[in-house]
Each structure stands twice: as structure tokens, then as C-alpha cells.
Amino acid sequence: MRSLLRTLERATLRDVALVCLADALVGASFGAISVSAGLPLWVPVALSVLVFAGGSQFAAVGVVLSGGGALAAVATGLVLNARLLPFGFTVADVLDGPWWRRLLGAQLLTDETAAFALQQNEPRRRRAVYWLCGIALFVVWNVSVLLGALAGGLIGDTDALGLDAAFPAVLLALVLPSLVDRRIRAAALVGAVVAVAATPFVPAGLPVLLALVGLLFAGRPAAGEAARSAADEQNVENAVGGESAVKSEKETVR
């Protein structure tokens, strides 16, 4: 662990610590809500150790608490976790070594660990920040979930503290950054309409899965957007080429 700390810059370590602090608050909320809503203490604890995916855990438990079945909860969690598949390809170089190390590294793959790893240019720093952030988040998340679950059993009514709003708040926070893209906004809007419309007629948990129909409306980038992107790339190439030509002329004159 000391070698990992020496490899990374102080600013990176500070950012990892801040992310751990934020996840600790969310994890405690997850544990408290799960237990106070009637789930056994071992359920949020086991989910945190085996799944280790905050958004999927919130979604799965939310489906169960709203009356949905286990299959709907598992399917919802799998759909949310599918976003990590491309992340695995982008950080595959940090998961070298024997099979057990790659398996452990895959378990530690989250949005945060992938983001920190992609910020580093040197392979050694990529591996260091990935493992440091992953291990720290895993420990902090599981400890905070356990403490939150114990506190939830004592509090009883978490609605009085407003913790019942944590489920939609966390899921909304996960979605908002993606809504910058117009195509994603269209897919999300269609999915939300379908889910709300289906809620009175299907069992709990299924509206979330039916919302996947919104993906059909995501479409491909518009021709105008593709043309602008190609034009921007061409302008960059022309600028680079122009600078190279100017440098060549200067060297020739010299």
C-alpha cells in the first residue's frame, strides 16, 4: 500500500479520499433504508460485498421494497451494471497477472476506479490509482453499509429523517450527467413515459424493464452532427499541417 501511495500525486490521493467520503454517506444511507424498510441486515451487507455497485444495489432493493420479485430486481441490477462492460475494456491493461488478481480487479471495477485510471498516462500510475481507489472504496462502502444497517435497525422510521429520498436522489444523480447528449435525453424521456404508463397495469419492477424500449429511440448521430465532427477533425488536421509547413519553411530559410 505504501508503494501505491508513493507512486501517486497528492492531488490524486485527495480526490480519492473525497470520493470515499461521498460513497460512505451514500452507503450508510443504503444500509439504513434497507433495514428500516424490513429487509434483514444480511441482505444489504451481502449485496455490498458480492455486487459492490451502488446504483445497481439501490435499484435492486428499490424494486424489492416496491413489491417486485427477485428476478425483476436482478434484471434491473444487471441492466444498470451493463455500463461497466466497456469500462472493463478500457482499463484491461491494469488487470494483469494471475487469474485470481484479474478476478479481484474486476470486482473492484466501478465508475470511480475507471475514471481515476483513465486520468493517468503512465501504466504504473494507472495500476496504482486503480487498485488504491478500488480497495479503498470497497472497504469504505462495506463498512458504511454495515454501520448504516445497524443504525437503521435502531432508528426504525427513516422517513422522518428524509432518507427515503435517497433512492431516487442517487439514481437521478447517476442519470443526470448522461442527459447532456440529445439522443440519450430522447431515450430517457420515452423510457420514463413507458414506465409511468405501465405502472398501474404490471407488477412492480417490470415498468423499469419496459423502460428499455426507450433505447429504440436513441438512434444514431444526426448527419449534421457527424458532418460537424468530421469538419472539426479536418480543421484540426489542416491547422497541424499548416504549422508543420511553416516550421519547414523557417528551417529551409535558416
ZAMARGU-4260 file (C-alpha; in steps of 0.2 Angstrom, whole numbers, plus 5000, padded with zeros to 4 digits):
<rodrens>
0) 5000/5000/5000 | 5014/5012/5004 | 5022/5009/4987 | 5005/5014/4979 | 5004/5030/4989
5) 5022/5035/4984 | 5018/5032/4966 | 5003/5044/4965 | 5002/5063/4967 | 4995/5071/4982
10) 4981/5079/4972 | 4975/5062/4966 | 4976/5055/4984 | 4965/5069/4990 | 4952/5066/4976
15) 4951/5048/4980 | 4948/5052/4998 | 4934/5064/4994 | 4926/5051/4983 | 4927/5038/4998
20) 4919/5051/5009 | 4905/5054/4997 | 4902/5035/4995 | 4902/5032/5014 | 4887/5044/5016
25) 4878/5035/5002 | 4882/5018/5008 | 4876/5022/5026 | 4860/5028/5018 | 4858/5012/5008
30) 4861/5001/5023 | 4849/5011/5034 | 4835/5012/5022 | 4836/4993/5018 | 4835/4988/5036
35) 4822/5000/5041 | 4811/4995/5027 | 4810/4977/5033 | 4825/4968/5025 | 4836/4958/5035
40) 4853/4965/5040 | 4862/4952/5030 | 4854/4957/5013 | 4862/4975/5011 | 4878/4968/5018
45) 4879/4953/5006 | 4874/4964/4991 | 4888/4976/4995 | 4901/4963/4996 | 4896/4952/4982
50) 4889/4965/4970 | 4898/4981/4975 | 4889/4993/4963 | 4880/5007/4972 | 4867/5011/4958
55) 4863/4993/4955 | 4861/4990/4974 | 4849/5004/4976 | 4839/4999/4960 | 4838/4981/4965
60) 4832/4985/4983 | 4820/4998/4977 | 4812/4985/4966 | 4810/4973/4980 | 4804/4986/4993
65) 4791/4992/4980 | 4784/4974/4979 | 4794/4967/4964 | 4800/4950/4963 | 4818/4944/4964
70) 4820/4941/4945 | 4815/4959/4942 | 4827/4965/4955 | 4841/4955/4947 | 4837/4960/4930
75) 4836/4979/4934 | 4853/4977/4943 | 4861/4969/4928 | 4855/4982/4916 | 4862/4996/4926
80) 4879/4986/4928 | 4880/4983/4909 | 4888/5000/4908 | 4904/4993/4916 | 4907/4982/4902
85) 4915/4995/4890 | 4925/5001/4906 | 4932/4984/4908 | 4940/4985/4890 | 4947/5002/4893
90) 4956/4998/4909 | 4961/4980/4904 | 4979/4984/4905 | 4979/4987/4924 | 4972/4969/4927
95) 4987/4959/4923 | 4994/4945/4932 | 4986/4928/4938 | 4968/4924/4936 | 4964/4927/4955
100) 4971/4945/4953 | 4961/4949/4937 | 4945/4942/4946 | 4948/4953/4961 | 4952/4968/4950
105) 4936/4965/4940 | 4926/4965/4957 | 4934/4982/4961 | 4928/4990/4944 | 4917/5005/4947
110) 4914/5021/4938 | 4926/5030/4950 | 4940/5017/4948 | 4939/5018/4929 | 4938/5037/4929
115) 4954/5038/4940 | 4963/5026/4930 | 4959/5034/4913 | 4966/5051/4920 | 4983/5043/4921
120) 4995/5042/4906 | 5009/5031/4914 | 5004/5012/4915 | 5012/5011/4933 | 5001/5026/4939
125) 4986/5019/4931 | 4988/5002/4940 | 4992/5011/4956 | 4977/5023/4956 | 4965/5009/4951
130) 4970/4997/4965 | 4971/5011/4978 | 4954/5018/4974 | 4946/5001/4971 | 4952/4994/4988
135) 4948/5010/4997 | 4931/5011/4990 | 4927/4993/4994 | 4932/4994/5012 | 4923/5011/5015
140) 4907/5006/5006 | 4905/4990/5015 | 4909/4997/5032 | 4897/5011/5029 | 4883/5000/5023
145) 4885/4989/5039 | 4885/5004/5050 | 4870/5011/5041 | 4861/4995/5043 | 4864/4994/5061
150) 4859/5012/5063 | 4843/5009/5053 | 4838/4995/5064 | 4839/5007/5079 | 4831/5022/5070
155) 4816/5012/5063 | 4807/5026/5054 | 4820/5033/5041 | 4806/5043/5033 | 4807/5055/5047
160) 4825/5059/5043 | 4821/5061/5024 | 4832/5045/5020 | 4818/5038/5009 | 4823/5051/4996
165) 4840/5043/4994 | 4834/5030/4982 | 4828/5042/4969 | 4841/5055/4973 | 4855/5043/4970
170) 4848/5036/4954 | 4844/5054/4947 | 4862/5059/4951 | 4868/5044/4941 | 4857/5048/4926
175) 4860/5067/4925 | 4877/5068/4918 | 4872/5057/4903 | 4857/5068/4899 | 4869/5081/4890
180) 4868/5070/4874 | 4852/5074/4865 | 4849/5056/4859 | 4851/5050/4877 | 4838/5063/4883
185) 4826/5056/4870 | 4828/5038/4875 | 4827/5043/4894 | 4811/5053/4891 | 4802/5039/4881
190) 4808/5026/4894 | 4801/5037/4908 | 4784/5039/4899 | 4783/5020/4896 | 4787/5016/4914
195) 4775/5028/4921 | 4761/5022/4909 | 4764/5004/4913 | 4765/5006/4932 | 4746/5004/4935
200) 4745/4988/4925 | 4760/4977/4928 | 4768/4970/4943 | 4781/4981/4952 | 4798/4980/4945
205) 4793/4977/4927 | 4790/4995/4922 | 4809/4998/4924 | 4812/4984/4912 | 4799/4990/4900
210) 4808/5007/4900 | 4821/4999/4890 | 4810/5002/4875 | 4817/5020/4875 | 4833/5013/4868
215) 4825/5011/4852 | 4823/5030/4850 | 4841/5034/4854 | 4845/5032/4836 | 4862/5036/4828
220) 4871/5053/4827 | 4862/5065/4816 | 4870/5068/4799 | 4873/5086/4803 | 4882/5082/4819
225) 4893/5069/4810 | 4897/5082/4797 | 4902/5095/4810 | 4913/5082/4819 | 4921/5077/4803
230) 4924/5096/4799 | 4931/5099/4816 | 4943/5085/4814 | 4948/5091/4796 | 4951/5109/4803
235) 4962/5102/4816 | 4972/5092/4803 | 4974/5107/4792 | 4980/5118/4807 | 4993/5105/4812
240) 4998/5103/4793 | 4999/5122/4792 | 5010/5123/4807 | 5022/5109/4801 | 5023/5118/4784
245) 5028/5135/4792 | 5041/5126/4803 | 5048/5118/4787 | 5049/5134/4778 | 5058/5143/4793
250) 5071/5128/4794 | 5074/5130/4775 | 5077/5149/4776 | 5089/5146/4790
</rodrens>
